[in-house]
Amino acid sequence: MKTKFTIRRLFLVVFLLGAFMEMNAQVTVVRRGAVVVRRPYVRPVPPPPPVVRVPVVRPVAWYPRPLPGVVVTTLPVHYTVCYAGVNPYYYSDGIYYVKEAKTDAYKVVRPPVGTIVPALPEDAKQNVLDGKVYFEFQTVIYKEIETEEGVRFEVVGYSEN
């Protein structure tokens, strides 16, 4: 009697295990030479709720302007090429850069007298000397000149500060 009960129990376990394994499988039925494949029904999932992202506001970093002698690897985004003689100078916001030989680095330098730039930084100071208007920025003195392109500024000297 115990053996019959064990055999029934084993048969039931095998039957249920097989039924559960076949529950999500595809069923293939062959009828009159045609193959019919029945796939299980998959319920559509509703779309996820919209994600609302709050923008992260970070403070703008402030960096001091580099002094002459400093070597940088990249130029600022908005730079202008100015020529003093045949030598190119890269100008950005009152700072002059020269490309170093044999490297991809740029060295911050003082501009030579006679260099003409299109604009001065906002914090350039206006001075009047001998009835003429000059502008000073980081010990470099500029005067306003008229060219074919419009108003430009020429380096005329250096202050002693």
Phi and psi in radians as a Rosetta constraint file:
Dihedral C 1 N 2 CA 2 C 2 CIRCULARHARMONIC -1.139 0.35
Dihedral N 2 CA 2 C 2 N 3 CIRCULARHARMONIC -0.608 0.35
Dihedral C 2 N 3 CA 3 C 3 CIRCULARHARMONIC -1.189 0.35
Dihedral N 3 CA 3 C 3 N 4 CIRCULARHARMONIC -0.699 0.35
Dihedral C 3 N 4 CA 4 C 4 CIRCULARHARMONIC -1.106 0.35
Dihedral N 4 CA 4 C 4 N 5 CIRCULARHARMONIC -0.711 0.35
Dihedral C 4 N 5 CA 5 C 5 CIRCULARHARMONIC -1.140 0.35
Dihedral N 5 CA 5 C 5 N 6 CIRCULARHARMONIC -0.710 0.35
Dihedral C 5 N 6 CA 6 C 6 CIRCULARHARMONIC -1.160 0.35
Dihedral N 6 CA 6 C 6 N 7 CIRCULARHARMONIC -0.708 0.35
Dihedral C 6 N 7 CA 7 C 7 CIRCULARHARMONIC -1.155 0.35
Dihedral N 7 CA 7 C 7 N 8 CIRCULARHARMONIC -0.726 0.35
Dihedral C 7 N 8 CA 8 C 8 CIRCULARHARMONIC -1.087 0.35
Dihedral N 8 CA 8 C 8 N 9 CIRCULARHARMONIC -0.767 0.35
Dihedral C 8 N 9 CA 9 C 9 CIRCULARHARMONIC -1.093 0.35
Dihedral N 9 CA 9 C 9 N 10 CIRCULARHARMONIC -0.778 0.35
Dihedral C 9 N 10 CA 10 C 10 CIRCULARHARMONIC -1.089 0.35
Dihedral N 10 CA 10 C 10 N 11 CIRCULARHARMONIC -0.773 0.35
Dihedral C 10 N 11 CA 11 C 11 CIRCULARHARMONIC -1.058 0.35
Dihedral N 11 CA 11 C 11 N 12 CIRCULARHARMONIC -0.730 0.35
Dihedral C 11 N 12 CA 12 C 12 CIRCULARHARMONIC -1.113 0.35
Dihedral N 12 CA 12 C 12 N 13 CIRCULARHARMONIC -0.749 0.35
Dihedral C 12 N 13 CA 13 C 13 CIRCULARHARMONIC -1.111 0.35
Dihedral N 13 CA 13 C 13 N 14 CIRCULARHARMONIC -0.792 0.35
Dihedral C 13 N 14 CA 14 C 14 CIRCULARHARMONIC -1.121 0.35
Dihedral N 14 CA 14 C 14 N 15 CIRCULARHARMONIC -0.734 0.35
Dihedral C 14 N 15 CA 15 C 15 CIRCULARHARMONIC -1.086 0.35
Dihedral N 15 CA 15 C 15 N 16 CIRCULARHARMONIC -0.833 0.35
Dihedral C 15 N 16 CA 16 C 16 CIRCULARHARMONIC -1.153 0.35
Dihedral N 16 CA 16 C 16 N 17 CIRCULARHARMONIC -0.697 0.35
Dihedral C 16 N 17 CA 17 C 17 CIRCULARHARMONIC -1.081 0.35
Dihedral N 17 CA 17 C 17 N 18 CIRCULARHARMONIC -0.770 0.35
Dihedral C 17 N 18 CA 18 C 18 CIRCULARHARMONIC -1.136 0.35
Dihedral N 18 CA 18 C 18 N 19 CIRCULARHARMONIC -0.676 0.35
Dihedral C 18 N 19 CA 19 C 19 CIRCULARHARMONIC -1.140 0.35
Dihedral N 19 CA 19 C 19 N 20 CIRCULARHARMONIC -0.726 0.35
Dihedral C 19 N 20 CA 20 C 20 CIRCULARHARMONIC -1.217 0.35
Dihedral N 20 CA 20 C 20 N 21 CIRCULARHARMONIC -0.596 0.35
Dihedral C 20 N 21 CA 21 C 21 CIRCULARHARMONIC -1.229 0.35
Dihedral N 21 CA 21 C 21 N 22 CIRCULARHARMONIC -0.574 0.35
Dihedral C 21 N 22 CA 22 C 22 CIRCULARHARMONIC -1.530 0.35
Dihedral N 22 CA 22 C 22 N 23 CIRCULARHARMONIC -0.087 0.35
Dihedral C 22 N 23 CA 23 C 23 CIRCULARHARMONIC -1.113 0.35
Dihedral N 23 CA 23 C 23 N 24 CIRCULARHARMONIC -0.718 0.35
Dihedral C 23 N 24 CA 24 C 24 CIRCULARHARMONIC -1.754 0.35
Dihedral N 24 CA 24 C 24 N 25 CIRCULARHARMONIC 0.033 0.35
Dihedral C 24 N 25 CA 25 C 25 CIRCULARHARMONIC -1.424 0.35
Dihedral N 25 CA 25 C 25 N 26 CIRCULARHARMONIC 2.805 0.35
Dihedral C 25 N 26 CA 26 C 26 CIRCULARHARMONIC -1.300 0.35
Dihedral N 26 CA 26 C 26 N 27 CIRCULARHARMONIC 2.495 0.35
Dihedral C 26 N 27 CA 27 C 27 CIRCULARHARMONIC -1.854 0.35
Dihedral N 27 CA 27 C 27 N 28 CIRCULARHARMONIC 2.182 0.35
Dihedral C 27 N 28 CA 28 C 28 CIRCULARHARMONIC -1.908 0.35
Dihedral N 28 CA 28 C 28 N 29 CIRCULARHARMONIC 2.154 0.35
Dihedral C 28 N 29 CA 29 C 29 CIRCULARHARMONIC -2.101 0.35
Dihedral N 29 CA 29 C 29 N 30 CIRCULARHARMONIC 2.281 0.35
Dihedral C 29 N 30 CA 30 C 30 CIRCULARHARMONIC -1.797 0.35
Dihedral N 30 CA 30 C 30 N 31 CIRCULARHARMONIC 2.099 0.35
Dihedral C 30 N 31 CA 31 C 31 CIRCULARHARMONIC -2.247 0.35
Dihedral N 31 CA 31 C 31 N 32 CIRCULARHARMONIC 2.141 0.35
Dihedral C 31 N 32 CA 32 C 32 CIRCULARHARMONIC 0.816 0.35
Dihedral N 32 CA 32 C 32 N 33 CIRCULARHARMONIC 0.752 0.35
Dihedral C 32 N 33 CA 33 C 33 CIRCULARHARMONIC 1.451 0.35
Dihedral N 33 CA 33 C 33 N 34 CIRCULARHARMONIC -0.075 0.35
Dihedral C 33 N 34 CA 34 C 34 CIRCULARHARMONIC -1.827 0.35
Dihedral N 34 CA 34 C 34 N 35 CIRCULARHARMONIC 2.454 0.35
Dihedral C 34 N 35 CA 35 C 35 CIRCULARHARMONIC -1.698 0.35
Dihedral N 35 CA 35 C 35 N 36 CIRCULARHARMONIC 2.168 0.35
Dihedral C 35 N 36 CA 36 C 36 CIRCULARHARMONIC -1.964 0.35
Dihedral N 36 CA 36 C 36 N 37 CIRCULARHARMONIC 2.155 0.35
Dihedral C 36 N 37 CA 37 C 37 CIRCULARHARMONIC -1.913 0.35
Dihedral N 37 CA 37 C 37 N 38 CIRCULARHARMONIC 2.163 0.35
Dihedral C 37 N 38 CA 38 C 38 CIRCULARHARMONIC -1.900 0.35
Dihedral N 38 CA 38 C 38 N 39 CIRCULARHARMONIC 2.148 0.35
Dihedral C 38 N 39 CA 39 C 39 CIRCULARHARMONIC -1.726 0.35
Dihedral N 39 CA 39 C 39 N 40 CIRCULARHARMONIC 2.619 0.35
Dihedral C 39 N 40 CA 40 C 40 CIRCULARHARMONIC -1.199 0.35
Dihedral N 40 CA 40 C 40 N 41 CIRCULARHARMONIC 2.628 0.35
Dihedral C 40 N 41 CA 41 C 41 CIRCULARHARMONIC -1.323 0.35
Dihedral N 41 CA 41 C 41 N 42 CIRCULARHARMONIC 2.241 0.35
Dihedral C 41 N 42 CA 42 C 42 CIRCULARHARMONIC -1.982 0.35
Dihedral N 42 CA 42 C 42 N 43 CIRCULARHARMONIC 2.124 0.35
Dihedral C 42 N 43 CA 43 C 43 CIRCULARHARMONIC -1.257 0.35
Dihedral N 43 CA 43 C 43 N 44 CIRCULARHARMONIC 2.304 0.35
Dihedral C 43 N 44 CA 44 C 44 CIRCULARHARMONIC -1.179 0.35
Dihedral N 44 CA 44 C 44 N 45 CIRCULARHARMONIC 2.476 0.35
Dihedral C 44 N 45 CA 45 C 45 CIRCULARHARMONIC -1.657 0.35
Dihedral N 45 CA 45 C 45 N 46 CIRCULARHARMONIC 2.333 0.35
Dihedral C 45 N 46 CA 46 C 46 CIRCULARHARMONIC -1.148 0.35
Dihedral N 46 CA 46 C 46 N 47 CIRCULARHARMONIC 2.643 0.35
Dihedral C 46 N 47 CA 47 C 47 CIRCULARHARMONIC -1.136 0.35
Dihedral N 47 CA 47 C 47 N 48 CIRCULARHARMONIC 2.650 0.35
Dihedral C 47 N 48 CA 48 C 48 CIRCULARHARMONIC -1.191 0.35
Dihedral N 48 CA 48 C 48 N 49 CIRCULARHARMONIC 2.744 0.35
Dihedral C 48 N 49 CA 49 C 49 CIRCULARHARMONIC -1.150 0.35
Dihedral N 49 CA 49 C 49 N 50 CIRCULARHARMONIC 2.660 0.35
Dihedral C 49 N 50 CA 50 C 50 CIRCULARHARMONIC -1.128 0.35
Dihedral N 50 CA 50 C 50 N 51 CIRCULARHARMONIC 2.523 0.35
Dihedral C 50 N 51 CA 51 C 51 CIRCULARHARMONIC -1.667 0.35
Dihedral N 51 CA 51 C 51 N 52 CIRCULARHARMONIC 2.181 0.35
Dihedral C 51 N 52 CA 52 C 52 CIRCULARHARMONIC -1.798 0.35
Dihedral N 52 CA 52 C 52 N 53 CIRCULARHARMONIC 2.062 0.35
Dihedral C 52 N 53 CA 53 C 53 CIRCULARHARMONIC -1.895 0.35
Dihedral N 53 CA 53 C 53 N 54 CIRCULARHARMONIC 2.268 0.35
Dihedral C 53 N 54 CA 54 C 54 CIRCULARHARMONIC -1.553 0.35
Dihedral N 54 CA 54 C 54 N 55 CIRCULARHARMONIC 2.225 0.35
Dihedral C 54 N 55 CA 55 C 55 CIRCULARHARMONIC -1.138 0.35
Dihedral N 55 CA 55 C 55 N 56 CIRCULARHARMONIC 2.457 0.35
Dihedral C 55 N 56 CA 56 C 56 CIRCULARHARMONIC -1.585 0.35
Dihedral N 56 CA 56 C 56 N 57 CIRCULARHARMONIC 2.149 0.35
Dihedral C 56 N 57 CA 57 C 57 CIRCULARHARMONIC -1.782 0.35
Dihedral N 57 CA 57 C 57 N 58 CIRCULARHARMONIC 2.072 0.35
Dihedral C 57 N 58 CA 58 C 58 CIRCULARHARMONIC -1.927 0.35
Dihedral N 58 CA 58 C 58 N 59 CIRCULARHARMONIC 2.536 0.35
Dihedral C 58 N 59 CA 59 C 59 CIRCULARHARMONIC -1.186 0.35
Dihedral N 59 CA 59 C 59 N 60 CIRCULARHARMONIC 2.569 0.35
Dihedral C 59 N 60 CA 60 C 60 CIRCULARHARMONIC -1.293 0.35
Dihedral N 60 CA 60 C 60 N 61 CIRCULARHARMONIC 2.279 0.35
Dihedral C 60 N 61 CA 61 C 61 CIRCULARHARMONIC -1.339 0.35
Dihedral N 61 CA 61 C 61 N 62 CIRCULARHARMONIC 2.485 0.35
Dihedral C 61 N 62 CA 62 C 62 CIRCULARHARMONIC -1.987 0.35
Dihedral N 62 CA 62 C 62 N 63 CIRCULARHARMONIC 2.255 0.35
Dihedral C 62 N 63 CA 63 C 63 CIRCULARHARMONIC -2.133 0.35
Dihedral N 63 CA 63 C 63 N 64 CIRCULARHARMONIC 2.400 0.35
Dihedral C 63 N 64 CA 64 C 64 CIRCULARHARMONIC -1.212 0.35
Dihedral N 64 CA 64 C 64 N 65 CIRCULARHARMONIC 2.738 0.35
Dihedral C 64 N 65 CA 65 C 65 CIRCULARHARMONIC -1.244 0.35
Dihedral N 65 CA 65 C 65 N 66 CIRCULARHARMONIC 2.451 0.35
Dihedral C 65 N 66 CA 66 C 66 CIRCULARHARMONIC -1.235 0.35
Dihedral N 66 CA 66 C 66 N 67 CIRCULARHARMONIC 2.557 0.35
Dihedral C 66 N 67 CA 67 C 67 CIRCULARHARMONIC -1.561 0.35
Dihedral N 67 CA 67 C 67 N 68 CIRCULARHARMONIC 2.799 0.35
Dihedral C 67 N 68 CA 68 C 68 CIRCULARHARMONIC -0.997 0.35
Dihedral N 68 CA 68 C 68 N 69 CIRCULARHARMONIC 2.404 0.35
Dihedral C 68 N 69 CA 69 C 69 CIRCULARHARMONIC 1.845 0.35
Dihedral N 69 CA 69 C 69 N 70 CIRCULARHARMONIC -0.338 0.35
Dihedral C 69 N 70 CA 70 C 70 CIRCULARHARMONIC -1.315 0.35
Dihedral N 70 CA 70 C 70 N 71 CIRCULARHARMONIC 2.433 0.35
Dihedral C 70 N 71 CA 71 C 71 CIRCULARHARMONIC -1.886 0.35
Dihedral N 71 CA 71 C 71 N 72 CIRCULARHARMONIC 2.248 0.35
Dihedral C 71 N 72 CA 72 C 72 CIRCULARHARMONIC -2.087 0.35
Dihedral N 72 CA 72 C 72 N 73 CIRCULARHARMONIC 2.713 0.35
Dihedral C 72 N 73 CA 73 C 73 CIRCULARHARMONIC -1.595 0.35
Dihedral N 73 CA 73 C 73 N 74 CIRCULARHARMONIC -0.427 0.35
Dihedral C 73 N 74 CA 74 C 74 CIRCULARHARMONIC -2.315 0.35
Dihedral N 74 CA 74 C 74 N 75 CIRCULARHARMONIC 2.644 0.35
Dihedral C 74 N 75 CA 75 C 75 CIRCULARHARMONIC -1.476 0.35
Dihedral N 75 CA 75 C 75 N 76 CIRCULARHARMONIC 2.751 0.35
Dihedral C 75 N 76 CA 76 C 76 CIRCULARHARMONIC -1.074 0.35
Dihedral N 76 CA 76 C 76 N 77 CIRCULARHARMONIC 2.857 0.35
Dihedral C 76 N 77 CA 77 C 77 CIRCULARHARMONIC -1.102 0.35
Dihedral N 77 CA 77 C 77 N 78 CIRCULARHARMONIC -0.828 0.35
Dihedral C 77 N 78 CA 78 C 78 CIRCULARHARMONIC -1.817 0.35
Dihedral N 78 CA 78 C 78 N 79 CIRCULARHARMONIC 1.615 0.35
Dihedral C 78 N 79 CA 79 C 79 CIRCULARHARMONIC -2.132 0.35
Dihedral N 79 CA 79 C 79 N 80 CIRCULARHARMONIC 2.800 0.35
Dihedral C 79 N 80 CA 80 C 80 CIRCULARHARMONIC -2.200 0.35
Dihedral N 80 CA 80 C 80 N 81 CIRCULARHARMONIC 2.462 0.35
Dihedral C 80 N 81 CA 81 C 81 CIRCULARHARMONIC -1.572 0.35
Dihedral N 81 CA 81 C 81 N 82 CIRCULARHARMONIC 2.133 0.35
Dihedral C 81 N 82 CA 82 C 82 CIRCULARHARMONIC -2.072 0.35
Dihedral N 82 CA 82 C 82 N 83 CIRCULARHARMONIC 2.552 0.35
Dihedral C 82 N 83 CA 83 C 83 CIRCULARHARMONIC -1.988 0.35
Dihedral N 83 CA 83 C 83 N 84 CIRCULARHARMONIC 2.359 0.35
Dihedral C 83 N 84 CA 84 C 84 CIRCULARHARMONIC -2.056 0.35
Dihedral N 84 CA 84 C 84 N 85 CIRCULARHARMONIC 1.753 0.35
Dihedral C 84 N 85 CA 85 C 85 CIRCULARHARMONIC 1.308 0.35
Dihedral N 85 CA 85 C 85 N 86 CIRCULARHARMONIC -2.137 0.35
Dihedral C 85 N 86 CA 86 C 86 CIRCULARHARMONIC -1.849 0.35
Dihedral N 86 CA 86 C 86 N 87 CIRCULARHARMONIC -0.055 0.35
Dihedral C 86 N 87 CA 87 C 87 CIRCULARHARMONIC -1.515 0.35
Dihedral N 87 CA 87 C 87 N 88 CIRCULARHARMONIC 2.234 0.35
Dihedral C 87 N 88 CA 88 C 88 CIRCULARHARMONIC -1.430 0.35
Dihedral N 88 CA 88 C 88 N 89 CIRCULARHARMONIC 2.391 0.35
Dihedral C 88 N 89 CA 89 C 89 CIRCULARHARMONIC -2.118 0.35
Dihedral N 89 CA 89 C 89 N 90 CIRCULARHARMONIC 2.401 0.35
Dihedral C 89 N 90 CA 90 C 90 CIRCULARHARMONIC -1.729 0.35
Dihedral N 90 CA 90 C 90 N 91 CIRCULARHARMONIC 2.098 0.35
Dihedral C 90 N 91 CA 91 C 91 CIRCULARHARMONIC -1.978 0.35
Dihedral N 91 CA 91 C 91 N 92 CIRCULARHARMONIC 2.330 0.35
Dihedral C 91 N 92 CA 92 C 92 CIRCULARHARMONIC -2.656 0.35
Dihedral N 92 CA 92 C 92 N 93 CIRCULARHARMONIC 2.003 0.35
Dihedral C 92 N 93 CA 93 C 93 CIRCULARHARMONIC 0.943 0.35
Dihedral N 93 CA 93 C 93 N 94 CIRCULARHARMONIC 0.777 0.35
Dihedral C 93 N 94 CA 94 C 94 CIRCULARHARMONIC 1.522 0.35
Dihedral N 94 CA 94 C 94 N 95 CIRCULARHARMONIC -0.002 0.35
Dihedral C 94 N 95 CA 95 C 95 CIRCULARHARMONIC -1.952 0.35
Dihedral N 95 CA 95 C 95 N 96 CIRCULARHARMONIC 2.394 0.35
Dihedral C 95 N 96 CA 96 C 96 CIRCULARHARMONIC -1.948 0.35
Dihedral N 96 CA 96 C 96 N 97 CIRCULARHARMONIC 2.375 0.35
Dihedral C 96 N 97 CA 97 C 97 CIRCULARHARMONIC -2.163 0.35
Dihedral N 97 CA 97 C 97 N 98 CIRCULARHARMONIC 2.548 0.35
Dihedral C 97 N 98 CA 98 C 98 CIRCULARHARMONIC -2.202 0.35
Dihedral N 98 CA 98 C 98 N 99 CIRCULARHARMONIC 2.363 0.35
Dihedral C 98 N 99 CA 99 C 99 CIRCULARHARMONIC -1.286 0.35
Dihedral N 99 CA 99 C 99 N 100 CIRCULARHARMONIC 2.236 0.35
Dihedral C 99 N 100 CA 100 C 100 CIRCULARHARMONIC -1.351 0.35
Dihedral N 100 CA 100 C 100 N 101 CIRCULARHARMONIC 2.563 0.35
Dihedral C 100 N 101 CA 101 C 101 CIRCULARHARMONIC -1.222 0.35
Dihedral N 101 CA 101 C 101 N 102 CIRCULARHARMONIC 2.492 0.35
Dihedral C 101 N 102 CA 102 C 102 CIRCULARHARMONIC 1.161 0.35
Dihedral N 102 CA 102 C 102 N 103 CIRCULARHARMONIC 0.128 0.35
Dihedral C 102 N 103 CA 103 C 103 CIRCULARHARMONIC -2.392 0.35
Dihedral N 103 CA 103 C 103 N 104 CIRCULARHARMONIC 2.969 0.35
Dihedral C 103 N 104 CA 104 C 104 CIRCULARHARMONIC -1.748 0.35
Dihedral N 104 CA 104 C 104 N 105 CIRCULARHARMONIC 0.399 0.35
Dihedral C 104 N 105 CA 105 C 105 CIRCULARHARMONIC -1.728 0.35
Dihedral N 105 CA 105 C 105 N 106 CIRCULARHARMONIC 2.842 0.35
Dihedral C 105 N 106 CA 106 C 106 CIRCULARHARMONIC -2.208 0.35
Dihedral N 106 CA 106 C 106 N 107 CIRCULARHARMONIC 2.393 0.35
Dihedral C 106 N 107 CA 107 C 107 CIRCULARHARMONIC -1.865 0.35
Dihedral N 107 CA 107 C 107 N 108 CIRCULARHARMONIC 2.380 0.35
Dihedral C 107 N 108 CA 108 C 108 CIRCULARHARMONIC -1.381 0.35
Dihedral N 108 CA 108 C 108 N 109 CIRCULARHARMONIC 2.230 0.35
Dihedral C 108 N 109 CA 109 C 109 CIRCULARHARMONIC -2.335 0.35
Dihedral N 109 CA 109 C 109 N 110 CIRCULARHARMONIC 2.902 0.35
Dihedral C 109 N 110 CA 110 C 110 CIRCULARHARMONIC -1.430 0.35
Dihedral N 110 CA 110 C 110 N 111 CIRCULARHARMONIC 2.461 0.35
Dihedral C 110 N 111 CA 111 C 111 CIRCULARHARMONIC -1.308 0.35
Dihedral N 111 CA 111 C 111 N 112 CIRCULARHARMONIC 2.547 0.35
Dihedral C 111 N 112 CA 112 C 112 CIRCULARHARMONIC -1.294 0.35
Dihedral N 112 CA 112 C 112 N 113 CIRCULARHARMONIC 2.680 0.35
Dihedral C 112 N 113 CA 113 C 113 CIRCULARHARMONIC -1.100 0.35
Dihedral N 113 CA 113 C 113 N 114 CIRCULARHARMONIC 2.341 0.35
Dihedral C 113 N 114 CA 114 C 114 CIRCULARHARMONIC 1.826 0.35
Dihedral N 114 CA 114 C 114 N 115 CIRCULARHARMONIC -0.147 0.35
Dihedral C 114 N 115 CA 115 C 115 CIRCULARHARMONIC -1.209 0.35
Dihedral N 115 CA 115 C 115 N 116 CIRCULARHARMONIC 2.347 0.35
Dihedral C 115 N 116 CA 116 C 116 CIRCULARHARMONIC -1.950 0.35
Dihedral N 116 CA 116 C 116 N 117 CIRCULARHARMONIC 2.254 0.35
Dihedral C 116 N 117 CA 117 C 117 CIRCULARHARMONIC -2.110 0.35
Dihedral N 117 CA 117 C 117 N 118 CIRCULARHARMONIC 2.678 0.35
Dihedral C 117 N 118 CA 118 C 118 CIRCULARHARMONIC -1.335 0.35
Dihedral N 118 CA 118 C 118 N 119 CIRCULARHARMONIC -0.491 0.35
Dihedral C 118 N 119 CA 119 C 119 CIRCULARHARMONIC -2.697 0.35
Dihedral N 119 CA 119 C 119 N 120 CIRCULARHARMONIC 2.757 0.35
Dihedral C 119 N 120 CA 120 C 120 CIRCULARHARMONIC -1.884 0.35
Dihedral N 120 CA 120 C 120 N 121 CIRCULARHARMONIC 2.766 0.35
Dihedral C 120 N 121 CA 121 C 121 CIRCULARHARMONIC -1.122 0.35
Dihedral N 121 CA 121 C 121 N 122 CIRCULARHARMONIC 2.782 0.35
Dihedral C 121 N 122 CA 122 C 122 CIRCULARHARMONIC -1.124 0.35
Dihedral N 122 CA 122 C 122 N 123 CIRCULARHARMONIC -0.513 0.35
Dihedral C 122 N 123 CA 123 C 123 CIRCULARHARMONIC -1.594 0.35
Dihedral N 123 CA 123 C 123 N 124 CIRCULARHARMONIC 0.364 0.35
Dihedral C 123 N 124 CA 124 C 124 CIRCULARHARMONIC -1.278 0.35
Dihedral N 124 CA 124 C 124 N 125 CIRCULARHARMONIC 2.373 0.35
Dihedral C 124 N 125 CA 125 C 125 CIRCULARHARMONIC -1.614 0.35
Dihedral N 125 CA 125 C 125 N 126 CIRCULARHARMONIC 2.462 0.35
Dihedral C 125 N 126 CA 126 C 126 CIRCULARHARMONIC -1.678 0.35
Dihedral N 126 CA 126 C 126 N 127 CIRCULARHARMONIC 2.247 0.35
Dihedral C 126 N 127 CA 127 C 127 CIRCULARHARMONIC -2.216 0.35
Dihedral N 127 CA 127 C 127 N 128 CIRCULARHARMONIC 2.618 0.35
Dihedral C 127 N 128 CA 128 C 128 CIRCULARHARMONIC -1.997 0.35
Dihedral N 128 CA 128 C 128 N 129 CIRCULARHARMONIC 2.082 0.35
Dihedral C 128 N 129 CA 129 C 129 CIRCULARHARMONIC -2.199 0.35
Dihedral N 129 CA 129 C 129 N 130 CIRCULARHARMONIC 2.178 0.35
Dihedral C 129 N 130 CA 130 C 130 CIRCULARHARMONIC 0.935 0.35
Dihedral N 130 CA 130 C 130 N 131 CIRCULARHARMONIC 0.639 0.35
Dihedral C 130 N 131 CA 131 C 131 CIRCULARHARMONIC 1.392 0.35
Dihedral N 131 CA 131 C 131 N 132 CIRCULARHARMONIC 0.049 0.35
Dihedral C 131 N 132 CA 132 C 132 CIRCULARHARMONIC -1.923 0.35
Dihedral N 132 CA 132 C 132 N 133 CIRCULARHARMONIC 2.552 0.35
Dihedral C 132 N 133 CA 133 C 133 CIRCULARHARMONIC -1.599 0.35
Dihedral N 133 CA 133 C 133 N 134 CIRCULARHARMONIC 2.202 0.35
Dihedral C 133 N 134 CA 134 C 134 CIRCULARHARMONIC -2.185 0.35
Dihedral N 134 CA 134 C 134 N 135 CIRCULARHARMONIC 2.766 0.35
Dihedral C 134 N 135 CA 135 C 135 CIRCULARHARMONIC -2.098 0.35
Dihedral N 135 CA 135 C 135 N 136 CIRCULARHARMONIC 2.475 0.35
Dihedral C 135 N 136 CA 136 C 136 CIRCULARHARMONIC -2.199 0.35
Dihedral N 136 CA 136 C 136 N 137 CIRCULARHARMONIC 2.326 0.35
Dihedral C 136 N 137 CA 137 C 137 CIRCULARHARMONIC -2.549 0.35
Dihedral N 137 CA 137 C 137 N 138 CIRCULARHARMONIC 2.087 0.35
Dihedral C 137 N 138 CA 138 C 138 CIRCULARHARMONIC 0.846 0.35
Dihedral N 138 CA 138 C 138 N 139 CIRCULARHARMONIC 0.995 0.35
Dihedral C 138 N 139 CA 139 C 139 CIRCULARHARMONIC 1.153 0.35
Dihedral N 139 CA 139 C 139 N 140 CIRCULARHARMONIC 0.100 0.35
Dihedral C 139 N 140 CA 140 C 140 CIRCULARHARMONIC -1.800 0.35
Dihedral N 140 CA 140 C 140 N 141 CIRCULARHARMONIC 2.296 0.35
Dihedral C 140 N 141 CA 141 C 141 CIRCULARHARMONIC -1.846 0.35
Dihedral N 141 CA 141 C 141 N 142 CIRCULARHARMONIC 2.282 0.35
Dihedral C 141 N 142 CA 142 C 142 CIRCULARHARMONIC -2.090 0.35
Dihedral N 142 CA 142 C 142 N 143 CIRCULARHARMONIC 2.688 0.35
Dihedral C 142 N 143 CA 143 C 143 CIRCULARHARMONIC -2.208 0.35
Dihedral N 143 CA 143 C 143 N 144 CIRCULARHARMONIC 2.619 0.35
Dihedral C 143 N 144 CA 144 C 144 CIRCULARHARMONIC -1.432 0.35
Dihedral N 144 CA 144 C 144 N 145 CIRCULARHARMONIC 2.314 0.35
Dihedral C 144 N 145 CA 145 C 145 CIRCULARHARMONIC -2.299 0.35
Dihedral N 145 CA 145 C 145 N 146 CIRCULARHARMONIC 2.751 0.35
Dihedral C 145 N 146 CA 146 C 146 CIRCULARHARMONIC -1.775 0.35
Dihedral N 146 CA 146 C 146 N 147 CIRCULARHARMONIC 2.261 0.35
Dihedral C 146 N 147 CA 147 C 147 CIRCULARHARMONIC -2.220 0.35
Dihedral N 147 CA 147 C 147 N 148 CIRCULARHARMONIC -3.135 0.35
Dihedral C 147 N 148 CA 148 C 148 CIRCULARHARMONIC -1.125 0.35
Dihedral N 148 CA 148 C 148 N 149 CIRCULARHARMONIC -0.527 0.35
Dihedral C 148 N 149 CA 149 C 149 CIRCULARHARMONIC -1.429 0.35
Dihedral N 149 CA 149 C 149 N 150 CIRCULARHARMONIC -0.154 0.35
Dihedral C 149 N 150 CA 150 C 150 CIRCULARHARMONIC 2.135 0.35
Dihedral N 150 CA 150 C 150 N 151 CIRCULARHARMONIC -2.707 0.35
Dihedral C 150 N 151 CA 151 C 151 CIRCULARHARMONIC -1.334 0.35
Dihedral N 151 CA 151 C 151 N 152 CIRCULARHARMONIC 2.252 0.35
Dihedral C 151 N 152 CA 152 C 152 CIRCULARHARMONIC -2.289 0.35
Dihedral N 152 CA 152 C 152 N 153 CIRCULARHARMONIC 3.026 0.35
Dihedral C 152 N 153 CA 153 C 153 CIRCULARHARMONIC -2.231 0.35
Dihedral N 153 CA 153 C 153 N 154 CIRCULARHARMONIC 2.299 0.35
Dihedral C 153 N 154 CA 154 C 154 CIRCULARHARMONIC -1.951 0.35
Dihedral N 154 CA 154 C 154 N 155 CIRCULARHARMONIC 2.408 0.35
Dihedral C 154 N 155 CA 155 C 155 CIRCULARHARMONIC -1.297 0.35
Dihedral N 155 CA 155 C 155 N 156 CIRCULARHARMONIC 2.149 0.35
Dihedral C 155 N 156 CA 156 C 156 CIRCULARHARMONIC -2.003 0.35
Dihedral N 156 CA 156 C 156 N 157 CIRCULARHARMONIC -0.189 0.35
Dihedral C 156 N 157 CA 157 C 157 CIRCULARHARMONIC 2.938 0.35
Dihedral N 157 CA 157 C 157 N 158 CIRCULARHARMONIC -2.941 0.35
Dihedral C 157 N 158 CA 158 C 158 CIRCULARHARMONIC -2.297 0.35
Dihedral N 158 CA 158 C 158 N 159 CIRCULARHARMONIC 2.571 0.35
Dihedral C 158 N 159 CA 159 C 159 CIRCULARHARMONIC -1.555 0.35
Dihedral N 159 CA 159 C 159 N 160 CIRCULARHARMONIC 2.949 0.35
Dihedral C 159 N 160 CA 160 C 160 CIRCULARHARMONIC -1.581 0.35
Dihedral N 160 CA 160 C 160 N 161 CIRCULARHARMONIC 0.042 0.35
